[in-house]
Amino acid sequence: MTQLYPLLMSPFFSPRPWGSQSLAPIYPGRAFEEKIGEAWLTGDDCKPTNGPLRSSSLNDLSSQYGADFVGTAAPDPKRFPLLTKFLFPHEKLSVQVHPDDDAARRAGHPNGKTECWYVAHAQPGAQLALGLKPGVSRQQLADAISQQTAEDLLNWIKIFPGDMLYVAAGTVHTLGPGSVIVETQQQSDLTYRLYDYGRPRELHLKDGMAAVKEKVGSGKVVRPAPREIPGTRNRLAPLVMSSYFVVESYELKDPQAFSTAASSGKTSAQILIAVEGCGVVEAPGCDPVTMAKGDAVVVPAAIDDFQIRPQWSVELIKSSVPGEALSDPVTRL
């Protein structure tokens, strides 16, 4: 069996009517004829670009290697647990909602979709909407959709670089233009469109309205201040902890050691996404992998220990699965 090693992922660029032909500042050298809304990094069909496993998708690797690849913390030992992506909204996204696990399973899907958004870049005045205004009912939302006024019932909040937002399943939400978002979510693309500003795309009102929750715990995550890592010039900023994912931000100027062990004592594949700078991922017995801004590296769970050696400096987002039930994060709107 082929030895597992850190995988440099090839992004899959997904066209969306609200996207952009320019993906700067994450991919400044790439231009597209069509509007790109999302760059998928760890979807089921995403593939690595390095080593003997480069022709295999994450879905194939998860099925073949099981817990050695995804970890013992993953809810399904044969499926990669987290979908990560960049979002490039140039126009408003549709007003939408994702079902929770129970609703998704009733519809024949393996799980629902709780997600979080890290604001990598934001222009002055950039906004997004999370949840319904206090006192707004599901029926009032349905009426507003038919009257083309759904946006008026949503909580619109300004966003700034470095913000982390938790988007619990059942939350009505949308993104406005002017930001670049790093999204971490359950491995699902199950989205119900409720309202789309007259764009000629299908709406999913029956399933979507059934999935809407009037009260949710979504919002900007209240989190501890960044801290220095002793003995280094490196900084760690915890971003969000939930039962579905743990996401942290690192600013590295010195080599930093990491482990695939989760807080629960189980193991988890590690997802590393570079948002600034450049670094090298090194693991015993494996070829080093260089990652720069916009790149993602998946470190299989069977690699117990690895390190990241910055090339001058690197800022990255690290995501994994905790393997234990945790409370939803504290948020504010």
WONORBEL-V668385 format. One record per backbone hydrogen bond with DSSP energy under -1.0 kcal/mol. NH is the residue of the N-H (numbers start at 1). CO is the residue of the C=O. Records with the same first field share a line. If there is no record, write none. Layout:
NH=CO + CO
//
This chain:
7=298
9=296
10=47
12=40
14=38
16=35
19=16
20=36
27=23
30=27
32=21
36=20
37=14
38=14
39=86
40=12
41=84
42=84
46=43
49=8
54=51
56=53
58=46
59=44
61=57
62=58
63=59
64=60
65=61
66=62
68=65
69=66
70=66
71=67
73=267
79=76
83=185
85=183
86=39
87=181
88=37
90=18
91=18
93=175
95=195
96=173
97=192
104=100
105=101
106=102
107=103
108=105
109=104
113=99
115=167
116=184
117=165
118=182
119=163
120=118 + 180
121=180
123=178
126=123
128=157
129=174
130=155
131=172
133=153
136=133
141=137
142=138
143=139
144=140
145=141
146=142
147=143
148=145
149=144
152=149
153=150
154=151
155=131
157=128
159=126
162=119
163=160
165=117
166=219
167=115
170=98
171=168
173=96
174=129
176=127
178=89
180=121
181=87
182=118
183=85
184=116
185=83
186=114
187=81
188=186
192=97
194=95
195=95
199=196
201=199
204=193
208=204
209=205
210=206
211=207
212=208
213=170
219=166
220=332
221=164
222=330
227=236
229=234
232=229
235=251
236=227
237=249
239=247
240=247
242=245
246=320
247=240
248=318
249=237
250=316
251=235
252=314
256=308
258=306
260=304
262=266
265=262
268=260
269=70
270=299
271=319
272=297
273=317
274=295
275=315
276=315
278=313
279=291
280=309
281=289
282=307
286=283
289=281
291=279
293=277
294=274
295=292
297=272
298=7
299=270
301=69
302=68
303=300
304=302
306=258
307=282
308=256
309=280
311=278
313=311
314=252
315=276
316=250
317=273
318=248
319=271
320=246
332=220
//
